Every structure is written in C-alpha cells, then in structure tokens.
Amino acid sequence: MSDTLISKLDLEGLRELFQLAGYRVETASDPVANLTYLRSATNGLAFDIRPGNRLPDGEGILDIALVAVIQVQGELPLAVVNRWNASRRFGRLQLSGPFLALSLDLLLAGGVSRDHLRAEIEIWDHLVQQLIVFLREELAGLAQTRPVDGVADAVQAGPASDAGGAPQTTMQ
C-alpha cells in the first residue's frame, strides 16, 4: 500500500485509475458545454466520468462525478426513486423528464489514497449492479399492480447527453 495521497488528478490520471480497476475507458466530449470527459461501462450500463472543480491554475481536478443515465419510456413513479434514495447511503438517483440518472461524487481535496479511490470505484460498480436489479424488481411490481399502459414500459440503458447532442468519443 502506498502512503502517497492523491489530492488532484487530470483526465489521464483518471483514465489510468479506471483502467487499473479493469475498465475500458474512452474519451468523450460535449461540444456545447466545451467539456472533455471519460466514458466507460459496467454490467452493460454506460457511465460518464466527469471532472468537477478544478484548481485555480487549471492543472488538476479536485472532484469527479460518476453518472449513469438511463432513458425511461413511459411513467416511472417518483416513489420508486425515493425508495432507492432512502435505502442507499452512497449514490443518488434522480428523475428528470425521460431520464433517470445515478450519480456518485468522488472527492480528492485534502488527499486520498489510491486504495480509497479503488474502493470508491468498487462501490460505484456495486451501485450500478444493484440499480439494475432494483429497477427490474420495481418495474415487475408496478406491472402487476397497474395496467402496462402508462407505467414504465421499459427502462433503456444508453448514452444520453446533458446538452441534447450525442457524445463524440474516441477509444484509447
């Protein structure tokens, strides 16, 4: 175990961190927001690795947001989202229009170890896997108590851009 604390990263450092954890990582960009970020996937669900606050000199990222967006077709009652949030300590689930977003923030300010960051990535992976199971169970329950019309007919994983455009990606 290394005693070196990490208090900032750049995109390449983030890429390396996720690749060491076994993820394929690609660079993506959002031209509308003028933002470059990373994309990966776990259990068939794509997610973004988005840089947060930067140091004043722009030379490092102090926090990271992991975000998985799922498109909802039909109606998903807010009670389902609330049940998830009430039963999970890490990660937040948010429903905004036709999109359901799972997010987890990673904070580097003050310094954290590589082992800590690896544990946070493992927590993220578990959350994504739990979300898929949770949604299947909740949707199955909804289908039994309500007619299928008007109730979350399907929850589809797929890329969704915050800015409304398709992300531009390059593999590395």
PEMOWO-V131378 format. One record per helix or strand of 2 or more residues. SS is the DSSP state (@ for helix, = for strand). FROM is the first residue (numbers start at 1). LEN is the number of residues. If there is no record, write none. Layout:
ss: [SS:SS]
from: [FROM:FROM]
len: [LEN:LEN]
//
This chain:
ss: [@:=:=:=:=:@:=:=:@:=:=]
from: [11:26:35:45:63:78:92:99:114:154:168]
len: [10:5:8:7:11:10:5:9:32:4:4]
//
